[in-house]
């Protein structure tokens, strides 16, 4: 029986993001040797970092198509490094603190990408002159594609300080818990707005952190209004830190959905409310959000 090849659901980003160094490999190397040389106890750490899969047939597909491996193992069931091969072969070593995704992270990725690829999200659009920002269903659809291809990754972290957060330096969305209702999903939509502006940074789109945050809150409220209507839900009568921000963004969203006229007073109130919240404390008018593009 020959080597079984199966194309992975998500083809690996090559070279992988955030690698510490590149290592040339020859026929004297294998995954176990490489793991030991580079301080890893589990060779699967290197495999997952390089190819994003633990499935043996998908690993063989990556060895064949990405590294150009043609040398077969003694039992003929796998590909090995070294001649014969179609090119010089390299693998990439992760940073010391890197940990492979868990099954919980995979579940989080599935939930997040399902949310962003939904019709409810792809139908969202907004332009606000006060912030000189706009977003369309096409822009959010692009974020969905970036999630589908894992150019934007997802991590589940129950101890994270926010319900959801987008990190431009690693092109990653972190969520505290798997979303179960529109309220949970709305925080993911909020972060998808930041991901969209990070992606568009490569195409010359620039924003200020303060403006982008306020803008993202309005999109979040537009999403919630698809499920709860235009009236502020009575279930949200309790106090919470972002309540004033949400209420101000809710009014802007209502105005946009209704007459389409958003007044300066409305956006000024939103900016003021955000700055008074713990999230907005210390955010300057001209602070940048740290976008660097999505690779």
C-alpha positions as CSV (number, residue, x, y, z in Angstrom):
1,X,0.0,0.0,0.0
2,X,1.4,3.4,-1.0
3,X,1.4,6.7,0.8
4,X,-2.1,8.0,1.4
5,X,-2.6,11.7,0.7
6,X,-5.5,13.8,1.7
7,X,-5.7,17.6,1.1
8,X,-6.3,19.4,4.4
9,X,-9.5,21.3,4.9
10,X,-7.4,24.4,5.5
11,X,-4.2,24.5,3.5
12,X,-1.2,25.6,5.6
13,X,0.0,29.2,5.5
14,X,3.6,28.9,4.3
15,X,5.8,29.9,6.0
16,X,3.8,29.6,9.1
17,X,3.1,32.9,11.0
18,X,5.3,33.9,13.9
19,X,8.1,31.4,13.4
20,X,11.3,31.8,15.4
21,X,13.7,30.4,12.8
22,X,13.9,28.3,9.7
23,X,15.8,25.0,9.7
24,X,17.0,23.1,6.6
25,X,16.3,19.4,6.8
26,X,18.0,16.5,5.1
27,X,17.6,12.7,5.0
28,X,19.4,12.5,8.4
29,X,16.5,14.3,10.1
30,X,13.1,13.2,11.2
31,X,10.4,14.9,13.4
32,X,11.7,13.3,16.6
33,X,15.3,14.4,16.1
34,X,14.1,17.9,15.1
35,X,11.9,18.2,18.2
36,X,14.7,17.2,20.5
37,X,17.2,19.6,18.8
38,X,14.8,22.5,19.2
39,X,13.6,21.9,22.7
40,X,10.3,20.2,22.0
41,X,9.3,17.0,23.8
42,X,6.5,16.2,21.3
43,X,7.3,16.1,17.6
44,X,3.7,16.8,16.8
45,X,4.3,20.3,18.1
46,X,6.5,21.0,15.1
47,X,4.1,19.2,12.7
48,X,1.1,21.2,13.8
49,X,3.0,24.5,13.8
50,X,4.1,23.9,10.2
51,X,1.1,22.2,8.7
52,X,-1.8,22.9,11.1
53,X,-3.0,19.3,11.2
54,X,-2.6,16.1,13.1
55,X,-4.1,13.8,10.4
56,X,-1.3,11.5,9.0
57,X,-2.7,11.6,5.5
58,X,-2.9,15.4,5.5
59,X,0.7,15.6,6.9
60,X,1.8,13.4,4.0
61,X,0.0,15.7,1.6
62,X,1.8,18.7,3.0
63,X,5.2,16.9,2.9
64,X,4.5,16.1,-0.8
65,X,3.0,19.4,-2.0
66,X,4.6,21.9,0.4
67,X,8.1,20.5,1.0
68,X,8.4,18.5,-2.2
69,X,9.2,15.2,-0.4
70,X,9.4,12.1,-2.6
71,X,11.4,9.8,-0.4
72,X,9.3,7.2,1.2
73,X,9.6,5.6,4.7
74,X,10.8,2.0,4.9
75,X,7.2,0.7,5.2
76,X,6.2,2.9,2.3
77,X,3.3,4.5,4.2
78,X,4.8,8.0,4.8
79,X,7.1,10.6,3.2
80,X,10.5,11.3,4.8
81,X,12.8,14.3,4.5
82,X,15.7,14.1,2.0
83,X,16.5,13.0,-1.5
84,X,14.8,12.4,-3.8
85,X,13.0,15.7,-3.4
86,X,12.0,18.6,-5.7
87,X,13.6,21.4,-3.7
88,X,15.6,22.4,-0.7
89,X,13.6,21.4,2.3
90,X,13.0,23.6,5.3
91,X,10.7,23.5,8.4
92,X,9.9,26.3,10.7
93,X,10.5,26.4,14.4
94,X,7.9,28.0,16.7
95,X,8.8,30.5,19.5
96,X,9.6,29.0,22.8
97,X,6.3,29.8,24.4
98,X,4.1,28.6,21.5
99,X,1.5,25.9,22.2
100,X,-0.4,24.0,19.6
101,X,-4.2,24.6,19.3
102,X,-6.4,22.5,21.5
103,X,-9.7,20.8,20.5
104,X,-11.4,23.7,22.4
105,X,-9.6,26.2,20.2
106,X,-10.9,24.2,17.1
107,X,-14.5,24.5,18.5
108,X,-14.0,28.2,19.1
109,X,-12.8,28.6,15.5
110,X,-15.8,26.8,14.2
111,X,-18.2,29.0,16.2
112,X,-16.5,32.2,15.3
113,X,-16.3,31.5,11.6
114,X,-19.9,30.4,11.5
115,X,-21.0,33.7,13.1
116,X,-19.0,35.9,10.8
117,X,-20.0,33.9,7.7
118,X,-23.7,34.2,8.6
119,X,-26.2,36.1,6.5
120,X,-27.0,38.3,9.5
121,X,-23.4,39.6,9.5
122,X,-22.8,39.7,5.8
123,X,-25.9,42.0,5.5
124,X,-24.4,44.6,7.9
125,X,-23.1,47.9,6.5
126,X,-22.3,51.3,8.0
127,X,-20.8,54.6,7.0
128,X,-20.3,57.3,9.7
129,X,-18.9,60.6,8.6
130,X,-18.0,61.5,12.2
131,X,-15.4,58.8,12.3
132,X,-14.6,58.8,8.6
133,X,-15.1,55.0,8.6
134,X,-17.2,52.6,6.7
135,X,-17.8,48.8,6.4
136,X,-19.8,46.7,4.1
137,X,-21.0,43.1,3.9
138,X,-18.2,42.5,1.4
139,X,-15.6,43.6,4.0
140,X,-17.1,41.3,6.7
141,X,-17.3,38.5,4.2
142,X,-13.5,38.9,3.7
143,X,-13.0,38.5,7.4
144,X,-15.1,35.3,7.1
145,X,-12.8,34.1,4.3
146,X,-9.7,34.9,6.4
147,X,-11.2,32.9,9.3
148,X,-12.1,30.0,6.9
149,X,-8.5,29.8,5.8
150,X,-7.1,30.4,9.3
151,X,-5.2,33.5,8.3
152,X,-7.1,34.8,11.3
153,X,-7.0,32.2,14.0
154,X,-9.2,31.8,17.1
155,X,-8.3,30.9,20.7
156,X,-10.5,30.0,23.6
157,X,-9.3,31.5,26.8
158,X,-11.7,31.3,29.8
159,X,-9.4,33.6,31.8
160,X,-9.2,36.4,29.2
161,X,-10.1,39.8,30.5
162,X,-12.6,40.5,27.7
163,X,-15.5,38.5,26.3
164,X,-13.7,38.8,22.9
165,X,-10.6,40.6,21.6
166,X,-8.9,40.9,18.3
167,X,-5.1,41.0,18.4
168,X,-3.6,42.5,15.3
169,X,0.0,41.5,16.1
170,X,-1.0,37.8,15.8
171,X,-4.1,38.0,13.6
172,X,-6.1,36.2,16.3
173,X,-9.5,36.5,17.9
174,X,-9.6,35.4,21.5
175,X,-13.0,34.5,23.1
176,X,-13.8,33.8,26.8
177,X,-16.5,31.2,26.1
178,X,-18.2,29.5,23.2
179,X,-21.0,31.8,22.0
180,X,-24.5,30.6,22.7
181,X,-26.8,33.5,21.9
182,X,-26.9,36.8,19.9
183,X,-25.4,38.7,22.8
184,X,-22.3,36.5,22.8
185,X,-22.0,36.5,19.1
186,X,-22.3,40.3,19.0
187,X,-18.9,40.6,20.8
188,X,-17.4,38.5,18.0
189,X,-19.0,40.8,15.4
190,X,-17.4,43.8,17.2
191,X,-14.0,42.2,17.0
192,X,-14.5,41.3,13.3
193,X,-14.8,45.0,12.6
194,X,-11.3,45.5,14.1
195,X,-10.1,42.5,12.0
196,X,-11.5,44.1,8.9
197,X,-9.6,47.3,9.5
198,X,-6.5,45.4,10.2
199,X,-6.8,43.6,6.9
200,X,-7.5,46.8,5.0
201,X,-4.4,48.4,6.6
202,X,-2.4,46.7,3.9
203,X,-4.4,48.6,1.3
204,X,-3.9,52.0,2.9
205,X,-6.9,52.3,5.1
206,X,-6.0,54.0,8.4
207,X,-8.0,54.6,11.5
208,X,-7.7,55.9,15.0
209,X,-8.4,53.6,17.9
210,X,-11.0,55.8,19.5
211,X,-13.0,56.2,16.3
212,X,-12.7,52.5,15.4
213,X,-13.9,51.4,18.8
214,X,-17.0,53.6,18.7
215,X,-17.7,52.5,15.1
216,X,-17.4,48.8,16.1
217,X,-19.9,49.3,18.9
218,X,-22.4,50.7,16.4
219,X,-22.0,47.7,14.2
220,X,-22.4,45.5,17.2
221,X,-25.7,47.2,18.1
222,X,-26.9,46.9,14.5
223,X,-26.3,43.2,14.7
224,X,-28.2,42.9,18.0
225,X,-31.1,44.9,16.6
226,X,-31.6,42.2,14.0
227,X,-32.6,39.9,16.9
228,X,-34.1,42.3,19.5
229,X,-35.6,45.1,17.4
230,X,-35.2,48.8,17.9
231,X,-36.2,49.0,21.6
232,X,-33.5,48.7,24.2
233,X,-34.1,45.2,25.8
234,X,-35.5,45.2,29.3
235,X,-33.1,42.3,30.2
236,X,-30.3,44.8,30.0
237,X,-31.7,47.1,32.7
238,X,-28.9,46.1,35.1
239,X,-25.7,48.1,35.5
240,X,-22.6,47.0,33.6
241,X,-19.4,48.8,32.7
242,X,-20.1,49.4,29.0
243,X,-23.8,50.2,29.4
244,X,-23.5,53.9,28.6
245,X,-21.4,53.1,25.6
246,X,-23.9,50.5,24.4
247,X,-26.9,52.8,24.9
248,X,-25.2,55.6,23.0
249,X,-24.2,53.2,20.2
250,X,-27.8,51.8,20.2
251,X,-29.1,55.3,19.5
252,X,-26.7,55.8,16.6
253,X,-27.7,52.4,15.2
254,X,-31.4,53.2,15.5
255,X,-30.9,56.5,13.7
256,X,-28.9,54.8,10.9
257,X,-31.5,52.1,10.5
258,X,-34.4,54.6,10.6
259,X,-34.0,58.0,9.0
260,X,-30.3,57.3,8.1
261,X,-29.4,60.6,9.7
262,X,-26.8,60.4,12.5
263,X,-26.2,63.7,14.2
264,X,-22.9,65.0,15.6
265,X,-24.5,65.1,19.0
266,X,-25.1,61.3,18.9
267,X,-21.6,60.5,17.9
268,X,-20.2,62.9,20.5
269,X,-22.3,61.2,23.1
270,X,-20.9,57.8,22.0
271,X,-17.3,59.0,22.1
272,X,-17.8,60.6,25.6
273,X,-19.5,57.4,26.9
274,X,-16.7,55.2,25.6
275,X,-14.0,57.4,27.0
276,X,-15.7,57.2,30.4
277,X,-15.7,53.4,30.4
278,X,-12.9,51.3,31.7
279,X,-12.1,50.1,28.1
280,X,-11.8,53.7,26.9
281,X,-9.9,55.2,29.8
282,X,-6.6,56.7,28.6
283,X,-7.4,56.2,24.8
284,X,-6.2,59.3,23.1
285,X,-7.8,61.0,20.1
286,X,-4.9,60.2,17.8
287,X,-3.9,56.8,19.2
288,X,-3.6,54.1,16.5
289,X,-5.0,50.6,17.0
290,X,-1.8,48.8,16.1
291,X,-2.9,47.4,12.8
292,X,-0.2,45.8,10.5
293,X,-2.2,43.9,7.9
294,X,-3.3,40.3,7.9
295,X,-0.8,37.9,6.3
